[in-house]
Structure formats: C-alpha cells, structure tokens
Amino acid sequence: MKTNITLKIDSDLLRQARVLAAEEGSSISALVTLHLEQAVRERKGYAKARRRALARLRKGFDLQWTPPASRDQLHER
C-alpha cells in the first residue's frame, strides 16, 4: 500500500529534481522513494553491524596471552 505525502522544498531544488528524474526516465516520487529506501537499508545495516560488534566485544577475544615469567624466573642462576 502506498501513501501520499506532502513535501516543502525549495523551488530551485524541485526544478533540478525534475531534470534529474527526466534524465533517469523516472519520476520525482520514484527518486525520493529510492533514496529513502537506501537510507533505511543503510541504517539497518549499520545497526546490525553494531549489534554484532558489541556482541563480539562482550564475548571477548582469545588472544592466547600468557603472563610473562617473573623476574626471579628470568634471573635464575
């Protein structure tokens, strides 16, 4: 289902948008829809990547770290 919306934009921007839409063989409505869909998709992708990164940070990384030898162990004679 599609819903109509009303936008208030500068008349010069509207003129340029009409030219752009005509060059692409599209309508202003289709251009706006395309860009809004892209913005929403990018936002969702960012949120998903952020959740994955935070989950990895909470889990932690196995760096296979071993504590260094003590001073006494290093200088055993």
Kinemage of the C-alpha trace (Angstrom):
@kinemage 1
@onewidth
@group {chain A} dominant
@subgroup {mainchain}
@vectorlist {calphas} color= white
{ca met a 1} P 0.000 0.000 0.000
{ca lys a 2} L 1.365 3.399 -0.908
{ca thr a 3} L 0.584 6.638 0.879
{ca asn a 4} L 0.830 10.170 -0.442
{ca ile a 5} L 2.923 12.718 1.424
{ca thr a 6} L 3.450 16.447 1.050
{ca leu a 7} L 6.942 17.933 0.923
{ca lys a 8} L 8.031 21.514 1.143
{ca ile a 9} L 11.212 22.061 -0.841
{ca asp a 10} L 12.916 24.985 -2.472
{ca ser a 11} L 11.626 25.714 -5.983
{ca asp a 12} L 15.153 25.546 -7.434
{ca leu a 13} L 15.653 22.108 -5.878
{ca leu a 14} L 12.333 20.958 -7.318
{ca arg a 15} L 13.360 22.157 -10.784
{ca gln a 16} L 16.669 20.283 -10.526
{ca ala a 17} L 14.877 17.174 -9.233
{ca arg a 18} L 12.526 17.263 -12.231
{ca val a 19} L 15.513 17.444 -14.577
{ca leu a 20} L 17.243 14.582 -12.768
{ca ala a 21} L 14.107 12.442 -12.856
{ca ala a 22} L 13.637 13.136 -16.565
{ca glu a 23} L 17.260 12.242 -17.313
{ca glu a 24} L 16.829 8.938 -15.490
{ca gly a 25} L 13.443 8.257 -17.091
{ca ser a 26} L 11.828 8.282 -13.672
{ca ser a 27} L 9.562 10.409 -11.533
{ca ile a 28} L 10.398 12.571 -8.556
{ca ser a 29} L 8.321 10.202 -6.433
{ca ala a 30} L 10.400 7.227 -7.610
{ca leu a 31} L 13.654 9.103 -6.930
{ca val a 32} L 12.571 10.059 -3.416
{ca thr a 33} L 11.409 6.504 -2.734
{ca leu a 34} L 14.687 5.063 -3.992
{ca his a 35} L 16.791 7.346 -1.806
{ca leu a 36} L 14.633 6.810 1.271
{ca glu a 37} L 14.823 3.037 0.818
{ca gln a 38} L 18.603 3.280 0.505
{ca ala a 39} L 18.868 5.417 3.668
{ca val a 40} L 16.703 2.976 5.637
{ca arg a 41} L 18.681 -0.024 4.330
{ca glu a 42} L 21.986 1.609 5.302
{ca arg a 43} L 20.674 2.464 8.762
{ca lys a 44} L 19.504 -1.135 9.284
{ca gly a 45} L 22.852 -2.459 8.057
{ca tyr a 46} L 24.722 -0.168 10.426
{ca ala a 47} L 22.534 -1.178 13.363
{ca lys a 48} L 23.017 -4.870 12.575
{ca ala a 49} L 26.799 -4.499 12.280
{ca arg a 50} L 26.877 -2.510 15.530
{ca arg a 51} L 24.951 -5.241 17.381
{ca arg a 52} L 27.341 -7.910 16.054
{ca ala a 53} L 30.399 -5.868 17.052
{ca leu a 54} L 29.070 -5.227 20.550
{ca ala a 55} L 28.258 -8.925 20.977
{ca arg a 56} L 31.831 -9.826 19.982
{ca leu a 57} L 33.199 -7.283 22.455
{ca arg a 58} L 31.048 -8.688 25.259
{ca lys a 59} L 32.204 -12.209 24.436
{ca gly a 60} L 35.821 -11.114 24.235
{ca phe a 61} L 38.690 -12.332 22.119
{ca asp a 62} L 41.079 -15.162 22.891
{ca leu a 63} L 44.458 -13.544 22.320
{ca gln a 64} L 46.275 -16.636 23.638
{ca trp a 65} L 48.113 -14.415 26.075
{ca thr a 66} L 50.311 -15.962 28.734
{ca pro a 67} L 51.647 -13.916 31.591
{ca pro a 68} L 55.353 -13.152 31.347
{ca ala a 69} L 57.782 -15.020 33.521
{ca ser a 70} L 58.510 -13.451 36.867
{ca arg a 71} L 61.718 -11.542 37.451
{ca asp a 72} L 63.025 -14.370 39.632
{ca gln a 73} L 62.373 -16.967 36.924
{ca leu a 74} L 64.132 -14.855 34.320
{ca his a 75} L 67.206 -14.377 36.502
{ca glu a 76} L 67.594 -17.907 37.907
{ca arg a 77} L 71.199 -18.825 38.213
